[in-house]
Amino acid sequence: MIKRPHFIVFACSALLTTMVMGTTVSAQALPDHLAKMDKDGDGKLSPEEWVRDKPSLFKRIDANGDKALSRDEIEKFYVGIAPADDPKTIKRIADMAAADANADGKVTLEELTAYNLAGFKTRDKNADGFITGADL
């Protein structure tokens, strides 16, 4: 038979362990650059949050306003942010160019959005429809 004081200590210890362990597992935070996209503050990104900024980004890159991004527009935009030989710049330019689904040399907003949603699905490791810190 367990004496009452020991049982209470044991029960409290088990509860505390469960709470800490549960918090550790579920609270893997999104990195800062992704947390900024979490508009509802729930600690996870939905597909809508993932592509939310794409129309405004697209508009900023589309220098001539023709609703299609040329390779030249993409390069000028990203080289204006960071040096051309910066690995992040090179990756951003390559990623934008890869969004050209029909290979016509132009990226439309629809292509950019579809490309980013496909990237979302790749990052959503457990396929629950959200990107969390655990997916990264």
N, C-alpha and C positions, 0 to 999 in steps of 0.2 A: 504494500500500500504506500502511495506517495504522500508525504506530508504536505499539507496545504501550502505553506510558504514556498517550498521548492517547486511545487506545481505552478504557482503563479509566476515565479521567476522564469521557469521553463517556457510557459505559454507566452509571456511577454517577449522573451528572447526569440522564440520562433516567429512571432508576429513581426517583430522588428526586422529580422533577417528576411522575411518574405517581402516586407515593404521596401527594404533597401535593394534587394535583388530585383524586384519588379521594376523599381525606378531605374536601376542601372540598365536593364534590358530594354525598357520601352522608351527611355529618354535619351537615346543616342541623338544628339542634336545635329541639325543640318549645319554644314559649314556656313560661315557668314555670307558668302556670295550667293548661296542658295536660300538662306534664311530671309534675305531681303525680298525674295520672290513670294514668300509665304504670307500672302495678304490677309488671310483670316486668322493667322497666328496659331494654327493648330499643330504646328511642328511637323507638318508634312506638306508636300506639294501635289496638287491635283494637276491633271493635264491642262486644265484651263489656266491655272497659275503659271504653269511651265511655258505656255505660249502667249501669255497676256501682253508682254512688252513687244512682241514681234511686229505688230502694225506700226508702232512708233519708231522702232529701230529701222524698219523697212523704209519709212518715209524719210528718215534722216539720211539714209544711204542713197536713195533715189534722187540724185542731184538734178536730173533733167525732168523729173516728174512724169515720166512715161509709164509708170506703174510696172516697171521691169528693171531689175538690177543687172547691169553689165559687169563684166569682170573688172573693167576699168573703174567703175563707180565703187565697187567693193574694195578694190585695192586702195584707191584714194582715201576712202573713209577710214580704213583700219590703219594705214600708214600715217594718217593724221593723228591717230591716238598714240601709237607706239612705233618705234623704229621698224623698218621693213625686215630687218634680219632678226627681230625678236621672235623666238619660237612661238609665243602666243599669237603674234600677228600672223605668222605663216599659217598656224593652225586655223585661226578664225577665217582667213581668206579661203583656205582649202575647204573648210566646212561650208561656207556660204556657196562656193562654187559647186560643191557636191549636192546641194539642194536642187540644182537644175535637172529635174526629173526627165524632161523631154530632150535634153542635150541641145537646146537651140541657142545656147550662149547667153541666155537671160534667165534670171530667177524672179518668178512672180511671188506675190505674197502667199498665194495658195501653195506653191511649191515649198516655200520656206516654212510655212506652218506644218505641212505634211511631213517634211524632213525632221522638224523638231519634235513632232509627236512620235515619230518612229524612234527617235533618240530617247524620248521619255520611256517608251516601252522597254527599250534595252536596259535602261538604268533601273527600272522597277523590277528588281531581282526576284521578288516574291510574287509578282503579278497581281498585287492587290489593288491596283489602280492608283497608287500613290507612291511618291518617292519620299523615303524617310532616311534618317541617318543610318539605319541598319542596312539599307540598300546600297550604300556607298562603300 
